[in-house]
Amino acid sequence: MKNIRWKRVLLTTGLATLAILIVVTAYREWQVKTQGWCVRFSANGSRKVLYGDDCWK
């Protein structure tokens, strides 16, 4: 059997996870800027649709 280099496996897995998180975050920011809407939920269960810069407030 070949010796598995666990440090390489863990490093690759960690970097792949980090890359996925960065891509998802960038996509969400792009989506809000181009499509211009988001939904904010309140503690009482209500929701409010926000547009443009209000999404970031």
C-alpha positions in Angstrom: 0.0 0.0 0.0 1.1 3.5 -0.7 1.7 5.8 2.2 -0.9 8.6 2.2 0.5 12.0 3.0 -2.2 13.2 5.4 -0.8 16.8 5.6 -1.2 17.1 1.8 -4.8 15.7 2.0 -5.8 18.0 4.8 -4.2 21.1 3.1 -5.9 20.3 -0.2 -9.3 19.8 1.6 -8.9 23.0 3.6 -7.9 25.1 0.6 -10.8 23.7 -1.5 -13.3 24.5 1.3 -11.9 28.0 1.6 -12.1 28.5 -2.2 -15.8 27.4 -2.2 -16.6 29.8 0.6 -15.0 32.7 -1.3 -16.8 31.9 -4.5 -20.2 31.6 -2.8 -19.7 34.9 -1.0 -18.5 36.7 -4.1 -21.5 35.3 -6.1 -23.9 36.5 -3.4 -22.5 40.0 -3.4 -22.6 40.1 -7.2 -26.2 38.8 -7.2 -27.3 41.6 -4.8 -25.6 44.2 -6.9 -26.9 43.1 -10.2 -30.3 41.8 -9.3 -30.7 44.2 -6.5 -32.8 42.4 -3.9 -32.6 40.4 -0.7 -34.9 39.3 2.1 -34.5 40.1 5.7 -36.3 38.1 8.4 -37.4 39.5 11.8 -37.6 37.7 15.1 -41.4 37.8 15.0 -41.4 35.8 11.8 -42.1 38.6 9.3 -40.0 39.2 6.3 -39.1 42.3 4.3 -37.8 42.4 0.8 -35.0 45.0 0.4 -33.5 46.4 -2.7 -30.1 47.8 -3.7 -28.0 49.3 -0.9 -30.6 48.6 1.7 -29.5 45.0 1.7 -26.2 46.0 3.3 -27.6 48.2 6.1 
